Amino acid sequence: MNNGVNESDSIDSAEILKLIEYIPITGNLPTNGRLAENITIDSQFYFDSIHRNGSLRDIIRLINEELEKEARKARHRRQWKNIFLLESAQQRYIQLHEIGCSYPIEYLLFDFCLAILDGDYLDAVLYQLHSYHILGISKSFNLLLSVIINEQLVYDKDVKRLIILLAKAIEPRNADQYIDTFGEDFKNRYLLYKEESSKKL
C-alpha cells in the first residue's frame, strides 16, 4: 500500500489506539460495536493524525507488534500494559484487594481471550463487559474487542494472533495450577489456548 501504515512505522501505543476512531463502527454500548455497512477489516481509510492510509487490519498488526515488543522487554517480569489498560486500572486493582476481593481480577481479560478462542461469544461478551468496567480497559481498545466479538473475526489470522498475544501478556503466572479448580470449561479452554499459542503465528 502506498503511503500506508506498516509494522515498521514508529507509532506509540496511545496513537495506535486513536487510529481506531477513524474506522466507521456502529454501536452505542460497550459490547455492541460493529463495522459499518459494507466495511470490512481490509477497507482503507486515511488516518489524518499520522498522514497515512490504513485499515483495521493494519491497526491490529500494529497492536500485535507492540505486544510482541512488550513481551521481549518483559520476559522476566509482569506489569500492566497501558496499551489496553487505563492508568487508573492499577489503582482499581489495589482497591479491590484492599476490600477483600479474592478473585484474581486479571483473570477477567484472560478468560475473555480463552472464551473467544473457544468460539463462545456469549461468555466473551460477559468477560469483556466486566473487564471494561472493572479493569478500566481503554474505550478504544474495548471497542476493538467488541467488533472482534460481534463480527466474529477471531478466525482471521491477524485477529487470532492479537488474542493469543494478549492472553500471553496477561496470563496469570499460576494459571496452569487452576486447570482442575476452575472446572471443565476452563480446563478445555486453557488447553485449547496452549495448543493455539504453540503454533507459529
C-alpha positions as CSV (number, residue, x, y, z in Angstrom):
1,M,0.0,0.0,0.0
2,N,1.4,3.4,-1.0
3,N,2.0,5.8,1.9
4,G,0.2,3.2,4.1
5,V,0.7,2.0,7.6
6,N,3.1,-0.8,8.3
7,E,4.6,-2.6,11.3
8,S,7.9,-0.7,10.9
9,D,6.3,2.7,11.5
10,S,7.2,4.3,14.8
11,I,3.8,4.9,16.4
12,D,3.3,4.8,20.1
13,S,0.6,2.7,21.7
14,A,-1.7,5.6,22.6
15,E,-1.6,6.8,19.0
16,I,-2.3,3.3,17.6
17,L,-5.5,3.1,19.7
18,K,-6.6,6.5,18.5
19,L,-6.5,5.2,14.9
20,I,-9.5,3.0,15.7
21,E,-11.6,6.3,15.8
22,Y,-11.1,6.5,12.0
23,I,-12.8,3.2,11.4
24,P,-16.6,3.5,10.8
25,I,-18.0,1.5,13.7
26,T,-21.7,1.4,14.8
27,G,-23.0,0.8,18.3
28,N,-23.5,2.9,21.4
29,L,-22.9,0.4,24.1
30,P,-19.6,-1.1,25.3
31,T,-20.5,-4.5,23.9
32,N,-22.3,-3.9,20.6
33,G,-19.6,-2.4,18.3
34,R,-19.9,-3.5,14.7
35,L,-18.2,-2.4,11.4
36,A,-20.5,-0.1,9.5
37,E,-22.3,-1.5,6.4
38,N,-20.1,-2.6,3.6
39,I,-17.0,-2.0,5.7
40,T,-14.5,-4.9,6.2
41,I,-11.4,-5.5,8.2
42,D,-9.4,-4.5,5.0
43,S,-11.3,-1.4,4.0
44,Q,-8.9,1.5,3.6
45,F,-9.2,4.9,5.3
46,Y,-7.0,8.0,5.6
47,F,-5.6,8.4,9.1
48,D,-5.2,12.1,9.3
49,S,-3.2,12.1,12.6
50,I,-0.3,10.1,11.1
51,H,-0.9,11.1,7.4
52,R,-1.2,7.5,6.3
53,N,-3.7,5.2,4.6
54,G,-4.7,2.1,6.5
55,S,-7.3,-0.4,7.6
56,L,-8.5,-2.1,10.7
57,R,-6.2,-5.0,9.9
58,D,-3.2,-2.5,9.8
59,I,-4.2,-1.3,13.3
60,I,-4.4,-4.8,14.6
61,R,-1.0,-5.6,13.2
62,L,0.5,-2.5,14.9
63,I,-1.0,-3.6,18.2
64,N,0.4,-7.1,17.7
65,E,3.8,-5.6,17.1
66,E,3.5,-3.6,20.3
67,L,2.5,-6.6,22.3
68,E,5.5,-8.5,20.8
69,K,7.8,-5.7,21.8
70,E,6.5,-5.7,25.3
71,A,6.9,-9.5,25.5
72,R,10.5,-9.2,24.6
73,K,11.1,-6.5,27.1
74,A,9.2,-8.2,29.9
75,R,10.3,-11.8,29.7
76,H,11.3,-11.9,33.3
77,R,8.7,-9.6,34.8
78,R,4.9,-8.9,34.7
79,Q,3.3,-5.5,34.6
80,W,0.1,-3.8,33.4
81,K,0.3,-2.5,29.9
82,N,-1.2,0.9,29.1
83,I,-1.9,-0.3,25.5
84,F,-5.1,-1.9,26.9
85,L,-5.5,-0.5,30.4
86,L,-6.1,3.0,31.6
87,E,-3.6,4.4,34.1
88,S,-6.2,4.1,36.8
89,A,-6.5,0.3,36.4
90,Q,-3.7,-0.5,38.7
91,Q,-5.3,1.7,41.4
92,R,-8.6,-0.2,41.0
93,Y,-6.7,-3.5,41.3
94,I,-5.2,-2.4,44.6
95,Q,-8.5,-1.0,45.9
96,L,-10.4,-4.3,45.1
97,H,-7.8,-6.3,47.0
98,E,-7.9,-3.9,49.9
99,I,-11.7,-4.5,50.4
100,G,-11.2,-8.3,50.3
101,C,-11.8,-9.3,46.7
102,S,-10.0,-12.6,46.5
103,Y,-10.8,-13.3,42.8
104,P,-7.7,-12.6,40.7
105,I,-9.2,-9.9,38.5
106,E,-6.6,-10.3,35.9
107,Y,-8.5,-13.5,35.0
108,L,-11.3,-11.3,33.6
109,L,-9.5,-10.3,30.4
110,F,-7.6,-13.7,30.3
111,D,-11.0,-15.5,30.4
112,F,-12.2,-13.2,27.6
113,C,-9.3,-14.4,25.5
114,L,-10.0,-18.1,26.3
115,A,-13.7,-17.8,25.6
116,I,-13.3,-16.1,22.3
117,L,-10.7,-18.6,21.1
118,D,-13.2,-21.3,22.0
119,G,-15.8,-19.6,19.9
120,D,-18.1,-18.9,23.0
121,Y,-19.2,-15.3,22.1
122,L,-21.7,-15.1,24.9
123,D,-19.1,-15.7,27.6
124,A,-16.7,-13.4,25.7
125,V,-19.2,-10.5,25.9
126,L,-19.7,-11.0,29.6
127,Y,-15.9,-11.1,30.3
128,Q,-15.3,-8.1,28.0
129,L,-18.0,-6.1,29.8
130,H,-16.6,-6.9,33.2
131,S,-13.1,-6.1,32.0
132,Y,-14.2,-2.8,30.7
133,H,-15.9,-1.7,33.9
134,I,-13.6,-3.3,36.5
135,L,-10.2,-3.2,34.9
136,G,-10.7,0.1,33.1
137,I,-9.8,-1.0,29.6
138,S,-9.5,2.0,27.3
139,K,-12.6,2.8,25.3
140,S,-10.8,2.4,22.0
141,F,-9.4,-1.0,22.8
142,N,-12.7,-2.1,24.3
143,L,-14.4,-1.0,21.1
144,L,-11.9,-3.1,19.1
145,L,-12.6,-6.2,21.2
146,S,-16.4,-5.6,20.8
147,V,-16.0,-5.5,17.0
148,I,-14.0,-8.7,17.1
149,I,-16.8,-10.4,19.0
150,N,-19.7,-9.2,17.0
151,E,-18.1,-9.6,13.6
152,Q,-16.8,-13.0,14.7
153,L,-13.3,-12.1,13.5
154,V,-11.3,-14.4,15.7
155,Y,-10.8,-16.9,12.8
156,D,-8.9,-14.2,11.0
157,K,-5.1,-14.9,11.3
158,D,-4.1,-11.5,12.4
159,V,-7.0,-11.2,14.9
160,K,-6.3,-14.7,16.4
161,R,-2.6,-13.6,16.8
162,L,-3.9,-10.5,18.7
163,I,-6.0,-12.6,21.1
164,I,-3.2,-15.0,21.7
165,L,-0.6,-12.3,22.3
166,L,-2.9,-10.5,24.6
167,A,-3.6,-13.7,26.5
168,K,0.2,-14.3,26.8
169,A,0.7,-10.8,28.1
170,I,-1.9,-11.1,30.9
171,E,-1.8,-14.8,31.7
172,P,-1.5,-15.2,35.5
173,R,1.7,-16.9,36.4
174,N,-0.1,-19.8,38.2
175,A,-2.9,-20.3,35.6
176,D,-1.9,-23.9,35.0
177,Q,-2.4,-24.7,38.7
178,Y,-6.1,-23.9,38.4
179,I,-6.9,-26.2,35.5
180,D,-8.9,-28.6,37.7
181,T,-10.0,-26.0,40.3
182,F,-12.0,-23.8,37.8
183,G,-13.9,-26.6,36.2
184,E,-14.0,-28.5,32.9
185,D,-14.8,-25.4,30.8
186,F,-11.7,-23.5,32.0
187,K,-9.6,-26.7,31.6
188,N,-10.7,-27.2,28.0
189,R,-10.3,-23.6,27.0
190,Y,-6.9,-23.3,28.7
191,L,-5.7,-26.4,26.9
192,L,-7.0,-25.0,23.6
193,Y,-5.2,-21.7,24.2
194,K,-1.9,-23.5,25.0
195,E,-2.3,-25.5,21.8
196,E,-3.1,-22.4,19.7
197,S,-0.2,-20.4,21.3
198,S,2.3,-23.2,20.5
199,K,1.5,-22.8,16.8
200,K,3.5,-20.4,14.6
201,L,1.5,-17.2,14.4
